[in-house]
Amino acid sequence: MILAHPDDESFVAAGLARRHVEWDAEVVLVTTTRGDAHRMGDPPLCDRDALPALQEAELCRVVDILGM
């Protein structure tokens, strides 16, 4: 699965990816950005410089949860 941003896998294809993992298919995730241009939220989750690392950590956790 190739997606542009971290979080896209959760909103677009998490259920489908998990289903394929349960069927013993190899599921690979590629994101083309680290999410550094993502909105910060209100109130902000972190400062702009810390956002890519936070997005990456969240992505790694999701990949683990989904079994990719």
Backbone as CSV, one residue per row, in Angstrom:
resi,resn,N_x,N_y,N_z,CA_x,CA_y,CA_z,C_x,C_y,C_z
1,MET,0.853,-1.152,0.000,0.000,0.000,0.000,0.908,1.226,0.000
2,ILE,0.681,2.124,-0.927,1.463,3.361,-1.029,0.524,4.528,-0.769
3,LEU,0.875,5.315,0.239,0.048,6.457,0.631,0.926,7.684,0.796
4,ALA,0.328,8.848,0.692,1.096,10.084,0.753,1.545,10.438,2.161
5,HIS,0.670,10.279,3.145,0.947,10.828,4.473,0.776,9.787,5.575
6,PRO,1.524,9.934,6.664,1.189,9.169,7.858,-0.238,9.534,8.266
7,ASP,-0.967,8.639,8.809,-2.389,8.724,9.185,-3.288,8.256,8.049
8,ASP,-2.858,8.359,6.800,-3.716,7.933,5.693,-4.078,6.456,5.821
9,GLU,-3.147,5.634,6.272,-3.423,4.205,6.403,-4.557,3.958,7.390
10,SER,-4.618,4.763,8.439,-5.675,4.588,9.448,-7.036,5.000,8.914
11,PHE,-7.074,6.070,8.146,-8.344,6.594,7.651,-8.799,5.942,6.355
12,VAL,-7.867,5.406,5.578,-8.207,4.911,4.247,-8.299,3.391,4.178
13,ALA,-7.353,2.670,4.781,-7.281,1.243,4.473,-6.898,0.349,5.642
14,ALA,-7.054,0.787,6.872,-6.641,-0.031,8.014,-7.395,-1.359,8.064
15,GLY,-8.692,-1.316,7.880,-9.478,-2.547,7.931,-9.116,-3.513,6.828
16,LEU,-8.937,-2.996,5.641,-8.556,-3.843,4.508,-7.164,-4.441,4.712
17,ALA,-6.235,-3.620,5.194,-4.880,-4.118,5.449,-4.903,-5.218,6.503
18,ARG,-5.632,-4.992,7.587,-5.703,-5.990,8.665,-6.336,-7.275,8.174
19,ARG,-7.369,-7.168,7.371,-8.015,-8.365,6.824,-7.025,-9.191,6.010
20,HIS,-6.218,-8.533,5.190,-5.239,-9.263,4.386,-4.152,-9.884,5.259
21,VAL,-3.759,-9.205,6.308,-2.789,-9.785,7.250,-3.381,-11.052,7.874
22,GLU,-4.646,-10.987,8.259,-5.304,-12.167,8.834,-5.372,-13.318,7.842
23,TRP,-5.391,-13.021,6.564,-5.388,-14.043,5.520,-3.963,-14.463,5.154
24,ASP,-2.987,-14.067,5.973,-1.565,-14.408,5.785,-0.931,-13.767,4.561
25,ALA,-1.497,-12.678,4.080,-0.870,-11.935,2.987,0.187,-11.000,3.574
26,GLU,1.229,-10.778,2.838,2.227,-9.798,3.251,1.723,-8.414,2.846
27,VAL,1.614,-7.539,3.805,1.153,-6.176,3.555,2.304,-5.236,3.855
28,VAL,2.645,-4.407,2.892,3.753,-3.460,3.027,3.184,-2.051,2.894
29,LEU,3.622,-1.163,3.772,3.162,0.216,3.754,4.314,1.131,3.388
30,VAL,4.061,2.023,2.442,5.016,3.058,2.064,4.301,4.399,2.169
31,THR,4.889,5.334,2.906,4.375,6.704,2.907,5.426,7.578,2.256
32,THR,4.986,8.543,1.498,5.934,9.363,0.731,6.355,10.632,1.455
33,THR,5.766,10.892,2.621,6.187,12.033,3.444,6.270,11.584,4.892
34,ARG,6.839,12.428,5.743,6.877,12.152,7.183,5.781,12.906,7.920
35,GLY,4.928,13.601,7.200,3.836,14.320,7.825,4.223,15.669,8.375
36,ASP,5.337,16.227,7.923,5.826,17.485,8.499,5.020,18.709,8.073
37,ALA,4.121,18.570,7.107,3.282,19.706,6.721,1.860,19.550,7.258
38,HIS,1.663,18.592,8.102,0.350,18.296,8.682,-0.107,19.436,9.586
39,ARG,-1.406,19.607,9.712,-1.931,20.622,10.647,-1.552,20.235,12.071
40,MET,-1.336,21.234,12.890,-0.846,21.019,14.244,-1.964,20.724,15.247
41,GLY,-3.197,21.036,14.924,-4.296,20.844,15.854,-4.531,22.087,16.688
42,ASP,-5.616,22.088,17.416,-5.943,23.223,18.266,-6.519,22.694,19.573
43,PRO,-5.751,22.654,20.615,-4.390,23.160,20.774,-3.390,22.248,20.071
44,PRO,-2.225,22.780,19.712,-1.226,21.987,18.996,-0.747,20.790,19.824
45,LEU,-0.541,19.672,19.140,0.003,18.483,19.799,1.464,18.669,20.197
46,CYS,2.190,19.406,19.361,3.609,19.635,19.577,4.025,20.809,18.695
47,ASP,5.290,21.198,18.776,5.736,22.271,17.894,6.063,21.698,16.514
48,ARG,6.155,22.548,15.519,6.360,22.146,14.125,7.606,21.276,13.939
49,ASP,8.678,21.573,14.668,9.911,20.795,14.518,9.783,19.371,15.048
50,ALA,8.923,19.164,16.028,8.754,17.837,16.621,7.728,16.982,15.878
51,LEU,6.948,17.592,14.998,5.856,16.886,14.340,6.297,15.675,13.516
52,PRO,7.330,15.751,12.678,7.701,14.566,11.901,8.043,13.355,12.766
53,ALA,8.765,13.562,13.853,9.121,12.442,14.737,7.875,11.859,15.403
54,LEU,6.944,12.717,15.793,5.698,12.249,16.398,4.889,11.446,15.389
55,GLN,4.782,11.951,14.181,4.048,11.234,13.127,4.692,9.881,12.834
56,GLU,6.011,9.860,12.795,6.725,8.612,12.524,6.498,7.595,13.640
57,ALA,6.546,8.044,14.885,6.313,7.147,16.014,4.896,6.582,15.983
58,GLU,3.918,7.433,15.688,2.536,6.973,15.584,2.385,5.962,14.448
59,LEU,3.029,6.227,13.332,2.961,5.323,12.188,3.549,3.956,12.533
60,CYS,4.673,3.947,13.226,5.279,2.676,13.633,4.352,1.897,14.541
61,ARG,3.659,2.571,15.426,2.709,1.909,16.336,1.534,1.321,15.554
62,VAL,1.012,2.066,14.605,-0.112,1.582,13.794,0.303,0.353,12.988
63,VAL,1.490,0.404,12.395,1.996,-0.727,11.611,2.074,-1.967,12.503
64,ASP,2.520,-1.786,13.735,2.602,-2.896,14.676,1.213,-3.417,15.025
65,ILE,0.284,-2.534,15.306,-1.083,-2.938,15.649,-1.752,-3.691,14.501
66,LEU,-1.555,-3.212,13.280,-2.181,-3.845,12.118,-1.458,-5.121,11.672
67,GLY,-0.257,-5.323,12.185,0.476,-6.537,11.844,1.213,-6.480,10.521
68,MET,1.463,-5.280,10.038,2.184,-5.139,8.765,3.656,-5.382,8.947
